[in-house]
Each structure stands twice: as C-alpha cells, then as structure tokens.
C-alpha cells in the first residue's frame, strides 16, 4: 500500500511555461537589485560565496560581486540547478507572490487528487530542483488556493540530484518508509528510472508535448488508477 505520494513540480503539477515564462524572467529582472539591497544578509552572503567557490573550482576565476550577478543571470538563462541560485530565486519570488504579481500555477486536477490521496490516509510530498522555499510559495500562493496544509514533506536538491537513485533512497530514509510504499510522479523518464531503481512505484505525467516512455503514463491525475 502506498503511504507517500511524491510529486515533481515542473511539468507534473505545474505548467513548464509558468516556470520558464513567468518565474525565471521575474528573477532575472530583479536579481541585481535584490542582491545589491540584501548583500549583507547572511543567506545572501553565503549564496554569493557558494557561487564564487563553484566558479573558482570550475573555471579557476575569482569573481567580483558584479561578476557573481552576471554568472547567476547566465545560470538562469541556462537553467542550471545550482543551490545558491535556487535559494536567491526563491527569495525574489517571495516578493512577487506577496505583492500579487503572479500566482503559482497548478493544473486543475492537482487539488482534487491531493484531496483523494489524503482521504486514503496517505501523505503527500514534493521533490523539485527548486528550493523548498520556492516550492512552498508555488503551493501556498497557488491558483487553487493555499495547498501547503495538505503537504507533509518537501525535498530539493539538498538530498541529491533528481536523476540519481541515491536521492530517492535518502527520501525513503528520511520519511522512514520502504521505497515500495512511495509512488513518485514526474514527467522526466530519467527521474522515474532513478526512483524505480530503488523500488519506488512510478508514473509519468504526459502534459502538453511530453513524450511517452517505457513507464506508465497518464495525461491527468483524474485517470490515475494505481495504488
């Protein structure tokens, strides 16, 4: 019996266009101003240092603050999954959500499915490359209202990359569940493969032009008939 339903966000619960055409451009446009006004914040200081350390290791370069900002913008354009970038983006989006400049997009079938999951006694978890803070913003300020009370667990790349089976093993460990008690939903076959390798049940979401794979696919949670 499934005790935890684990969800990817982008392309699974949320339209990819919302992330790439709303959230990413908003963070790109507001990045410089945000960092300059919060550069003494411990969180931002650590993020800046993490960027400098990564670039020093990868490119043997020591970056100025302006160069850090330019590098972060480049990483937004190339969709790099870097912890420092995700941390800063989440804080920038916090302001956008709070000011009502946008709401977190959720497909119409998400909230009803979450409700049906909870009615079975199972729990809901989120695993996304976006920071936990950013995840809570999408579901807290969503087009379907505040869904955060429905969600028990949030995981980001601090547990590891989403295409690495060790990440899913760690999630099972942290939730104190056997992998077979967890069902993972994503639109990305490589993520499903990593989860299935350790024994999780998996289902692919076929939203928009997502290509089918060897894994069971559904176009909507409303047609899900699994355990």
C-alpha positions as CSV (number, residue, x, y, z in Angstrom):
1,X,0.0,0.0,0.0
2,X,1.3,3.5,-0.9
3,X,1.9,5.6,2.2
4,X,3.5,8.6,0.4
5,X,2.7,10.1,-3.0
6,X,5.7,12.1,-4.1
7,X,5.4,14.8,-6.8
8,X,7.7,16.6,-9.1
9,X,6.5,20.2,-9.8
10,X,7.6,21.4,-13.3
11,X,5.7,19.6,-16.0
12,X,3.8,17.5,-13.4
13,X,1.8,19.7,-11.1
14,X,2.7,22.9,-12.8
15,X,2.9,24.1,-16.4
16,X,6.5,24.4,-17.5
17,X,5.6,27.7,-19.2
18,X,4.8,29.2,-15.7
19,X,8.3,28.4,-14.6
20,X,10.2,29.5,-17.7
21,X,8.0,32.4,-18.8
22,X,7.0,33.9,-15.5
23,X,9.2,32.9,-12.6
24,X,12.6,32.8,-14.4
25,X,12.2,36.2,-16.2
26,X,11.0,37.8,-12.9
27,X,14.1,36.6,-11.1
28,X,16.3,37.6,-14.0
29,X,14.9,41.1,-14.0
30,X,15.1,41.6,-10.2
31,X,18.3,39.8,-9.5
32,X,20.8,42.7,-9.4
33,X,18.6,45.0,-7.4
34,X,17.7,42.2,-4.9
35,X,21.4,41.2,-4.3
36,X,22.6,44.8,-4.0
37,X,20.0,45.6,-1.4
38,X,20.4,42.4,0.6
39,X,24.1,41.7,0.1
40,X,24.8,41.9,3.9
41,X,22.1,39.2,4.7
42,X,23.7,36.0,5.9
43,X,21.7,33.9,3.5
44,X,22.8,36.1,0.5
45,X,26.4,36.3,1.7
46,X,26.5,32.5,1.8
47,X,24.9,32.2,-1.7
48,X,27.4,34.7,-3.1
49,X,30.3,32.7,-1.6
50,X,28.9,29.5,-2.9
51,X,28.8,30.9,-6.5
52,X,32.4,32.2,-6.1
53,X,33.5,28.8,-4.9
54,X,31.8,26.9,-7.7
55,X,33.3,29.2,-10.4
56,X,36.8,29.1,-8.7
57,X,36.6,25.3,-8.8
58,X,35.2,25.0,-12.3
59,X,36.8,28.0,-14.1
60,X,39.7,29.0,-11.8
61,X,38.3,32.5,-11.6
62,X,37.8,34.9,-8.7
63,X,34.5,36.8,-9.2
64,X,33.7,40.3,-8.2
65,X,30.1,41.0,-6.9
66,X,29.0,42.2,-10.3
67,X,30.5,39.2,-11.9
68,X,28.6,37.0,-9.5
69,X,25.4,38.7,-10.5
70,X,26.3,38.2,-14.2
71,X,27.0,34.5,-13.6
72,X,23.7,34.0,-11.8
73,X,21.9,35.6,-14.7
74,X,23.7,33.2,-17.1
75,X,22.7,30.3,-14.9
76,X,19.0,31.4,-15.0
77,X,19.2,31.5,-18.8
78,X,20.8,28.1,-19.0
79,X,18.5,26.7,-16.2
80,X,21.4,25.5,-14.1
81,X,20.3,23.6,-11.0
82,X,22.7,25.3,-8.5
83,X,21.7,25.6,-4.8
84,X,22.8,29.2,-4.5
85,X,20.7,30.3,-7.5
86,X,17.7,28.4,-6.3
87,X,18.0,30.0,-2.9
88,X,18.1,33.5,-4.3
89,X,15.4,32.9,-6.8
90,X,13.1,31.7,-4.0
91,X,13.6,34.9,-2.0
92,X,13.0,37.1,-5.1
93,X,9.8,35.2,-5.9
94,X,8.7,35.6,-2.3
95,X,8.3,39.3,-3.0
96,X,6.5,38.7,-6.3
97,X,3.9,36.4,-4.7
98,X,3.5,38.7,-1.7
99,X,2.8,41.7,-4.0
100,X,0.3,39.6,-6.0
101,X,2.3,40.0,-9.2
102,X,1.6,36.3,-10.0
103,X,0.2,33.1,-8.5
104,X,1.7,29.7,-8.5
105,X,0.2,27.7,-11.4
106,X,-1.3,24.3,-10.7
107,X,-3.2,22.1,-13.2
108,X,-6.9,21.8,-12.3
109,X,-6.5,18.1,-11.5
110,X,-3.9,18.6,-8.8
111,X,-6.0,19.7,-5.8
112,X,-8.8,17.1,-6.3
113,X,-6.1,14.4,-6.5
114,X,-4.3,15.7,-3.4
115,X,-7.7,15.5,-1.6
116,X,-8.3,12.0,-2.7
117,X,-4.8,11.0,-1.6
118,X,-5.3,12.4,1.9
119,X,-8.7,10.6,2.1
120,X,-6.9,7.3,1.8
121,X,-4.7,8.1,4.8
122,X,-1.6,8.5,2.7
123,X,0.7,11.6,2.8
124,X,1.9,14.0,0.1
125,X,5.5,15.0,-0.6
126,X,7.2,17.3,-3.1
127,X,10.6,16.8,-4.7
128,X,11.8,19.5,-7.0
129,X,15.0,21.1,-8.1
130,X,13.6,24.4,-6.9
131,X,14.3,25.2,-3.3
132,X,11.9,24.1,-0.6
133,X,11.1,27.8,0.0
134,X,10.2,28.2,-3.7
135,X,8.1,25.0,-3.6
136,X,6.1,26.3,-0.6
137,X,5.5,29.6,-2.5
138,X,4.0,27.8,-5.5
139,X,1.6,25.7,-3.4
140,X,1.0,28.5,-0.8
141,X,0.1,31.2,-3.4
142,X,-1.4,28.9,-6.0
143,X,-4.2,29.3,-8.5
144,X,-6.1,26.7,-6.4
145,X,-5.5,28.4,-3.1
146,X,-3.2,27.5,-0.2
147,X,-2.4,23.8,-0.5
148,X,0.5,23.8,1.9
149,X,-1.6,22.3,4.8
150,X,-2.0,19.2,2.5
151,X,1.7,18.6,2.1
152,X,3.8,16.8,4.7
153,X,7.2,16.7,3.0
154,X,9.3,19.0,0.8
155,X,12.6,17.9,-0.7
156,X,15.0,19.8,-3.0
157,X,18.5,19.1,-4.4
158,X,19.9,19.1,-0.9
159,X,19.0,15.4,-0.8
160,X,20.8,15.0,-4.2
161,X,20.1,15.3,-7.9
162,X,16.8,14.2,-9.3
163,X,18.3,11.7,-11.7
164,X,20.3,9.9,-9.0
165,X,18.9,6.8,-7.3
166,X,20.7,7.7,-4.1
167,X,18.4,10.8,-3.8
168,X,15.3,8.7,-3.7
169,X,16.9,6.2,-1.2
170,X,17.6,9.2,1.0
171,X,14.0,10.4,0.8
172,X,12.8,6.9,1.8
173,X,15.2,7.0,4.7
174,X,14.1,10.5,5.8
175,X,10.4,9.6,5.6
176,X,11.1,6.2,7.3
177,X,9.3,4.4,4.6
178,X,10.2,1.4,2.4
179,X,10.7,2.5,-1.2
180,X,7.8,0.3,-2.2
181,X,5.5,2.4,0.0
182,X,6.2,5.5,-2.1
183,X,4.8,6.4,-5.5
184,X,6.7,9.1,-7.5
185,X,5.2,11.2,-10.3
186,X,7.3,13.1,-12.8
187,X,7.3,14.0,-16.5
188,X,11.0,13.1,-16.8
189,X,11.9,9.4,-17.6
190,X,15.4,9.7,-16.1
191,X,13.9,10.7,-12.8
192,X,11.4,7.9,-12.9
193,X,14.2,5.5,-13.7
194,X,16.2,6.6,-10.7
195,X,13.2,6.3,-8.4
196,X,12.2,2.9,-9.8
197,X,15.8,1.5,-9.4
198,X,15.4,1.6,-5.6
199,X,11.9,0.1,-5.6
200,X,9.5,3.1,-5.8
201,X,6.4,2.9,-7.9
202,X,6.5,5.5,-10.7
203,X,4.1,7.2,-13.1
204,X,4.9,9.6,-15.9
205,X,2.8,12.7,-16.4
206,X,2.2,13.4,-20.1
207,X,1.4,17.1,-20.1
208,X,1.5,19.0,-23.3
209,X,4.1,17.7,-25.7
210,X,5.8,15.4,-23.2
211,X,6.9,12.2,-25.0
212,X,5.8,8.9,-23.6
213,X,8.4,6.5,-22.3
214,X,8.7,2.9,-21.0
215,X,7.0,4.0,-17.8
216,X,3.2,4.1,-17.3
217,X,1.9,7.4,-18.4
218,X,-1.2,9.4,-17.7
219,X,-2.4,12.7,-19.1
220,X,-4.2,13.7,-15.9
221,X,-4.3,12.7,-12.2
222,X,-8.0,12.2,-12.7
223,X,-7.3,9.0,-14.7
224,X,-4.8,7.5,-12.2
225,X,-5.8,4.1,-11.1
226,X,-2.7,2.9,-9.4
227,X,-2.1,2.0,-5.7
